[in-house]
């Protein structure tokens, strides 16, 4: 790993960062972080793990099934905290089934050393495919008191807390469930969202016509339950008894074996603890100069939530500029009581952050993206 006296991608001189010095690191800066050993792995890091504004993280060689979720806290490592909660150790080298309802702590192949880059923090989210399978996957680090945030100066291993909620899934060493984004300086997302909307159109209707963005601590979007004329399906509800899903099998499974179609209506009554895939009415996009993050719906606004936060890379719904937005896919779960979700109801928001530079790779252009011009897309394990 790089020592504090070693090379630094962003050497600091003690001055306060200016506004244009703050932002999300793009692909080419992430590649440099890997070269410097800021993010490292014994077997190296494949450039295919690098996305326009994030890096995919890989599961390690074993999983520790534990009795409960936890955070280690300031004085404890993750493996020390596991000792009192351990049920069993599971080998992942040849692949293993992770059971729904169980909680697993899985060391990742990657380690992190931010000691030589004090201006950087890192934050994680589940990958899109992970969320669409209702697999709860959060990042944990030693001595952490919050999930999915790696504080400045951290040196040490990384772990994923993985808990499948709806499907039993088969994973193995190298499976990618989480992604890591690096941010330099303080986050200024609230201002960035407003500025992004001033710069160009971010929201479009189903016909590709620009719409006025609803801006309130991010760009808001609403749920589509009515669909376009002739649509027979506007969403999916997960079945409760299904076969195991092997995460390495792409385009393999018949959706009907795992999902019930949701038909168009003016409202949908969410069944408690059921998992739904729905779509936004609006088509949204992220210009190359910005990255975005979907935030869960505020619980105070209703007895449900958009279950997973998620990263939206530069170029999402944008491409080279000709694409008039892409629908956001919503992973929705009700709380303890049924909830009547209405067509057009506000259900989520995107927070935009400025990029430090336009990435060499853009989502959907040269990054091998799976969901660029998606319809009501299920995860990539299912046949289209």
C-alpha positions as CSV (number, residue, x, y, z in Angstrom):
1,X,0.0,0.0,0.0
2,X,1.1,3.6,-0.5
3,X,2.6,5.2,2.5
4,X,1.7,8.7,3.7
5,X,5.0,10.0,2.3
6,X,4.4,8.3,-1.0
7,X,2.8,9.8,-4.1
8,X,-0.5,11.5,-3.8
9,X,-3.0,12.1,-6.6
10,X,-4.2,15.3,-4.9
11,X,-1.4,16.7,-2.8
12,X,-2.8,19.2,-0.3
13,X,-1.0,22.4,0.6
14,X,-3.1,23.3,3.7
15,X,-5.2,25.7,1.8
16,X,-9.0,25.5,1.8
17,X,-10.4,23.7,-1.3
18,X,-12.1,26.0,-3.7
19,X,-15.5,25.1,-5.2
20,X,-14.0,23.8,-8.5
21,X,-11.6,21.6,-6.5
22,X,-14.5,19.7,-5.0
23,X,-16.3,16.9,-6.7
24,X,-16.6,13.2,-7.6
25,X,-13.5,11.5,-9.0
26,X,-13.9,10.4,-12.7
27,X,-12.7,7.2,-14.4
28,X,-9.2,8.4,-15.1
29,X,-8.6,9.6,-11.5
30,X,-9.9,6.3,-10.2
31,X,-7.4,4.5,-12.4
32,X,-4.6,6.6,-10.9
33,X,-5.8,5.8,-7.4
34,X,-5.4,2.1,-8.3
35,X,-1.9,2.7,-9.7
36,X,-0.9,4.4,-6.5
37,X,-2.2,1.6,-4.3
38,X,-5.0,3.7,-2.7
39,X,-7.4,0.9,-3.6
40,X,-5.5,-2.4,-3.9
41,X,-6.0,-6.2,-4.0
42,X,-3.6,-9.1,-3.9
43,X,-4.7,-10.3,-7.3
44,X,-4.7,-6.7,-8.7
45,X,-7.7,-4.7,-9.8
46,X,-9.1,-5.2,-13.3
47,X,-9.8,-2.1,-15.3
48,X,-13.2,-3.6,-16.0
49,X,-14.1,-2.8,-12.3
50,X,-13.7,0.9,-13.1
51,X,-16.9,2.7,-14.0
52,X,-17.3,6.4,-15.1
53,X,-17.5,7.6,-11.5
54,X,-17.1,4.5,-9.2
55,X,-15.2,1.2,-8.7
56,X,-16.9,-2.2,-8.4
57,X,-15.9,-4.2,-5.3
58,X,-15.6,-8.0,-5.2
59,X,-16.5,-10.5,-2.6
60,X,-13.6,-12.4,-1.0
61,X,-13.0,-16.1,-0.4
62,X,-15.4,-16.7,2.5
63,X,-18.6,-15.4,4.2
64,X,-19.3,-15.2,7.9
65,X,-23.0,-15.8,8.7
66,X,-23.9,-13.8,11.8
67,X,-27.0,-13.6,14.1
68,X,-27.6,-9.9,13.5
69,X,-26.5,-6.8,11.6
70,X,-24.1,-4.5,13.4
71,X,-21.6,-1.7,13.3
72,X,-18.3,-2.2,15.0
73,X,-18.0,1.3,16.5
74,X,-15.0,3.4,17.1
75,X,-12.9,1.0,19.1
76,X,-13.5,-2.3,17.3
77,X,-12.6,-4.0,14.1
78,X,-15.2,-5.8,12.0
79,X,-13.7,-9.2,12.7
80,X,-13.6,-8.5,16.4
81,X,-17.2,-7.6,16.4
82,X,-18.2,-10.7,14.5
83,X,-16.8,-13.1,17.3
84,X,-19.9,-12.8,19.5
85,X,-22.4,-13.1,16.6
86,X,-20.8,-15.8,14.4
87,X,-23.0,-18.7,13.3
88,X,-20.8,-20.3,10.6
89,X,-18.1,-19.7,8.1
90,X,-18.9,-20.4,4.4
91,X,-16.5,-21.0,1.6
92,X,-17.1,-18.9,-1.4
93,X,-14.3,-20.1,-3.6
94,X,-16.5,-22.6,-5.4
95,X,-19.7,-20.7,-4.9
96,X,-22.3,-20.9,-2.2
97,X,-26.0,-20.1,-1.7
98,X,-26.8,-17.1,0.5
99,X,-30.1,-17.7,2.1
100,X,-32.8,-15.1,2.2
101,X,-33.3,-13.6,5.7
102,X,-29.8,-14.5,6.8
103,X,-27.0,-11.9,7.4
104,X,-23.5,-12.4,6.1
105,X,-20.3,-10.5,6.7
106,X,-18.0,-11.0,3.7
107,X,-14.4,-9.6,3.5
108,X,-13.8,-8.0,0.1
109,X,-10.8,-8.6,-2.1
110,X,-10.0,-4.8,-2.1
111,X,-8.3,-2.9,0.7
112,X,-8.2,0.9,1.1
113,X,-5.4,3.4,2.1
114,X,-6.5,7.0,2.2
115,X,-3.7,8.1,4.5
116,X,-1.8,10.0,1.7
117,X,-5.0,11.6,0.4
118,X,-6.5,13.5,3.3
119,X,-9.0,15.3,1.1
120,X,-10.7,12.2,-0.1
121,X,-13.6,10.3,1.4
122,X,-15.3,7.3,-0.1
123,X,-19.0,6.2,-0.1
124,X,-20.6,3.0,-1.3
125,X,-23.9,1.8,-2.7
126,X,-25.2,-1.5,-4.0
127,X,-24.9,-2.0,-7.7
128,X,-28.1,-1.7,-9.7
129,X,-28.3,-5.5,-10.2
130,X,-27.9,-6.0,-6.5
131,X,-30.9,-3.8,-5.7
132,X,-33.1,-5.2,-8.3
133,X,-32.7,-8.6,-6.8
134,X,-33.6,-7.3,-3.3
135,X,-30.2,-8.1,-1.9
136,X,-29.4,-5.8,0.9
137,X,-25.6,-5.1,0.5
138,X,-23.8,-2.4,2.6
139,X,-20.2,-1.6,3.1
140,X,-18.5,-1.7,6.5
141,X,-15.0,-0.7,7.6
142,X,-13.1,-1.2,10.8
143,X,-14.1,1.1,13.7
144,X,-17.0,2.5,11.6
145,X,-20.1,4.0,13.2
146,X,-22.1,4.2,9.9
147,X,-22.6,2.1,6.9
148,X,-21.4,2.9,3.3
149,X,-19.2,5.8,4.3
150,X,-15.4,5.5,4.6
151,X,-14.0,8.5,6.5
152,X,-11.0,10.5,5.4
153,X,-7.6,8.9,6.3
154,X,-8.9,5.3,6.6
155,X,-6.4,2.5,6.2
156,X,-7.6,-1.1,6.3
157,X,-9.8,-3.8,4.9
158,X,-13.4,-3.5,3.5
159,X,-16.3,-5.8,4.2
160,X,-19.8,-6.2,2.8
161,X,-22.8,-6.9,4.9
162,X,-25.1,-9.0,2.6
163,X,-28.6,-10.0,3.4
164,X,-30.9,-11.4,0.6
165,X,-34.5,-10.4,1.3
166,X,-36.6,-12.1,-1.3
167,X,-34.5,-14.6,-3.3
168,X,-31.9,-17.1,-2.3
169,X,-28.8,-16.2,-4.4
170,X,-25.6,-18.1,-5.3
171,X,-22.5,-16.0,-5.1
172,X,-18.8,-16.7,-5.2
173,X,-15.4,-15.1,-4.8
174,X,-15.2,-12.2,-7.2
175,X,-19.0,-11.5,-7.3
176,X,-19.6,-7.7,-7.5
177,X,-22.4,-6.5,-5.2
178,X,-21.1,-3.0,-4.1
179,X,-19.5,0.0,-5.7
180,X,-17.3,2.7,-4.3
181,X,-17.3,6.4,-5.2
182,X,-14.6,8.8,-4.2
183,X,-15.3,12.4,-3.4
184,X,-12.8,15.2,-2.9
185,X,-13.8,18.0,-0.5
186,X,-17.2,18.6,1.0
187,X,-20.3,17.5,-0.7
188,X,-22.4,20.3,-2.1
189,X,-25.2,18.2,-3.6
190,X,-28.1,20.5,-2.8
191,X,-26.5,23.4,-4.7
192,X,-25.2,21.1,-7.5
193,X,-28.7,19.7,-8.2
194,X,-30.1,23.2,-8.7
195,X,-27.1,24.3,-10.8
196,X,-27.4,21.1,-13.0
197,X,-31.0,21.9,-13.7
198,X,-30.1,25.5,-14.7
199,X,-27.4,24.3,-17.1
200,X,-29.6,22.0,-19.2
201,X,-32.7,19.9,-19.2
202,X,-32.5,17.0,-16.8
203,X,-36.1,15.7,-16.9
204,X,-38.3,14.6,-19.9
205,X,-41.7,13.2,-20.3
206,X,-42.4,9.8,-22.0
207,X,-42.3,11.4,-25.4
208,X,-38.9,12.9,-24.8
209,X,-40.2,16.5,-24.3
210,X,-38.3,18.5,-21.7
211,X,-40.1,19.1,-18.4
212,X,-39.5,21.6,-15.6
213,X,-37.6,19.8,-12.9
214,X,-39.1,19.7,-9.4
215,X,-36.2,20.8,-7.2
216,X,-36.3,20.4,-3.4
217,X,-33.1,19.0,-1.9
218,X,-32.6,17.2,-5.2
219,X,-34.5,16.4,-8.4
220,X,-37.8,14.7,-7.6
221,X,-39.6,12.1,-9.7
222,X,-42.9,10.3,-9.5
223,X,-44.1,6.7,-9.9
224,X,-45.8,5.5,-13.1
225,X,-48.7,3.2,-12.4
226,X,-50.9,4.0,-15.5
227,X,-48.3,3.3,-18.1
228,X,-48.5,4.4,-21.7
229,X,-51.4,3.4,-23.9
230,X,-51.3,-0.3,-24.7
231,X,-48.9,-1.1,-21.8
232,X,-49.9,-4.5,-20.2
233,X,-47.3,-4.4,-17.5
234,X,-46.2,-1.4,-15.4
235,X,-44.2,-3.2,-12.7
236,X,-43.3,-6.5,-11.1
237,X,-44.0,-8.0,-7.7
238,X,-41.6,-10.7,-6.5
239,X,-42.9,-14.2,-5.9
240,X,-42.2,-15.7,-2.5
241,X,-41.2,-19.2,-3.4
242,X,-38.6,-19.4,-6.2
243,X,-35.5,-21.2,-7.3
244,X,-32.0,-20.0,-6.4
245,X,-30.6,-17.3,-8.6
246,X,-27.0,-17.8,-9.7
247,X,-25.6,-14.2,-9.9
248,X,-23.2,-15.3,-12.7
249,X,-26.0,-16.4,-15.0
250,X,-26.8,-13.5,-17.3
251,X,-30.0,-13.4,-19.4
252,X,-30.8,-16.9,-18.1
253,X,-33.9,-17.0,-16.0
254,X,-37.6,-16.7,-17.1
255,X,-39.1,-13.7,-15.3
256,X,-42.4,-15.5,-14.9
257,X,-40.8,-18.0,-12.5
258,X,-39.8,-15.2,-10.1
259,X,-42.1,-12.3,-10.7
260,X,-45.9,-11.5,-11.1
261,X,-46.8,-8.7,-13.5
262,X,-48.4,-5.6,-12.1
263,X,-51.1,-4.2,-14.3
264,X,-51.8,-0.5,-15.0
265,X,-54.1,1.2,-12.5
266,X,-54.6,4.5,-10.7
267,X,-53.3,3.1,-7.5
268,X,-51.4,0.1,-6.2
269,X,-51.9,-1.3,-2.7
270,X,-48.5,-2.4,-1.5
271,X,-48.5,-5.6,0.4
272,X,-46.4,-5.4,3.6
273,X,-42.9,-6.8,3.1
274,X,-43.5,-7.6,-0.6
275,X,-40.9,-6.4,-3.0
276,X,-41.9,-4.4,-6.2
277,X,-40.0,-3.2,-9.3
278,X,-41.7,0.0,-10.6
279,X,-40.7,2.8,-12.9
280,X,-40.7,6.6,-12.9
281,X,-43.0,8.6,-15.0
282,X,-40.2,11.0,-15.8
283,X,-37.1,10.2,-17.9
284,X,-34.0,11.6,-16.2
285,X,-30.5,12.1,-17.2
286,X,-27.1,12.9,-15.8
287,X,-24.8,15.2,-17.9
288,X,-21.1,14.2,-18.2
289,X,-20.1,17.0,-15.8
290,X,-22.2,15.5,-12.9
291,X,-22.8,12.3,-11.0
292,X,-26.0,11.6,-9.1
293,X,-27.3,9.4,-6.3
294,X,-30.8,8.2,-5.7
295,X,-32.0,8.8,-2.1
296,X,-34.6,6.7,-0.4
297,X,-38.0,8.3,-0.1
298,X,-38.6,10.1,3.2
299,X,-40.5,7.8,5.5
300,X,-42.4,10.7,6.9
301,X,-44.1,11.0,3.5
302,X,-45.7,7.5,3.5
303,X,-45.5,4.0,4.9
304,X,-43.1,2.7,2.2
305,X,-39.7,3.5,0.9
306,X,-37.6,3.2,-2.3
307,X,-35.6,0.4,-0.8
308,X,-32.1,1.1,-2.0
309,X,-30.1,4.2,-2.7
310,X,-28.0,4.0,-5.9
311,X,-25.3,5.7,-7.9
312,X,-26.2,7.2,-11.3
313,X,-23.0,7.7,-13.4
314,X,-22.2,10.6,-15.7
315,X,-24.0,9.9,-19.0
316,X,-26.9,8.0,-17.6
317,X,-29.9,8.9,-19.8
318,X,-27.6,11.2,-21.8
319,X,-25.2,9.2,-23.9
320,X,-23.4,11.6,-26.2
321,X,-26.2,14.1,-25.7
322,X,-28.8,12.8,-28.0
323,X,-30.7,10.5,-25.5
324,X,-33.7,12.3,-23.9
325,X,-33.4,10.7,-20.5
326,X,-33.9,7.2,-19.1
327,X,-36.6,6.0,-16.7
328,X,-35.4,5.5,-13.1
329,X,-36.2,2.0,-11.8
330,X,-37.6,2.0,-8.3
331,X,-37.2,-0.9,-5.8
332,X,-40.2,-0.4,-3.5
333,X,-41.1,-2.1,-0.3
334,X,-44.0,-1.2,2.1
335,X,-43.6,-1.1,5.8
336,X,-45.7,-3.0,8.4
337,X,-49.1,-2.0,7.0
338,X,-50.6,-2.0,3.5
339,X,-50.1,1.3,1.7
340,X,-52.0,2.7,-1.3
341,X,-49.5,4.2,-3.8
342,X,-51.1,6.5,-6.3
343,X,-50.2,7.0,-9.9
344,X,-48.0,10.1,-10.2
345,X,-47.1,10.2,-6.5
346,X,-43.6,11.6,-5.8
347,X,-41.5,8.7,-4.7
348,X,-37.8,9.5,-5.0
349,X,-35.2,12.1,-5.7
350,X,-31.8,12.4,-7.3
351,X,-29.0,14.4,-5.7
352,X,-26.5,15.7,-8.2
353,X,-22.8,16.3,-7.5
354,X,-20.3,17.9,-9.7
355,X,-17.5,15.8,-11.3
356,X,-13.9,16.9,-10.9
357,X,-13.6,16.3,-14.7
358,X,-15.6,14.8,-17.5
359,X,-14.8,11.0,-17.4
360,X,-13.0,9.3,-20.3
361,X,-15.8,6.7,-20.0
362,X,-19.4,7.7,-20.0
363,X,-22.4,5.5,-18.9
364,X,-23.9,3.9,-22.0
365,X,-21.3,5.2,-24.4
366,X,-18.1,3.2,-23.7
367,X,-18.6,1.7,-20.3
368,X,-20.5,-1.5,-21.1
369,X,-23.6,-0.2,-19.3
370,X,-26.5,-2.6,-18.8
371,X,-29.4,-0.2,-18.2
372,X,-28.9,2.8,-20.4
373,X,-32.1,3.0,-22.3
374,X,-34.0,0.6,-20.1
375,X,-37.7,0.0,-20.1
376,X,-39.0,-1.6,-17.0
377,X,-35.8,-3.5,-16.6
378,X,-35.3,-6.4,-14.2
379,X,-31.8,-7.4,-13.2
380,X,-29.5,-8.7,-16.0
381,X,-29.9,-12.3,-14.8
382,X,-33.4,-12.4,-16.4
383,X,-34.2,-12.8,-20.0
384,X,-35.4,-9.6,-21.6
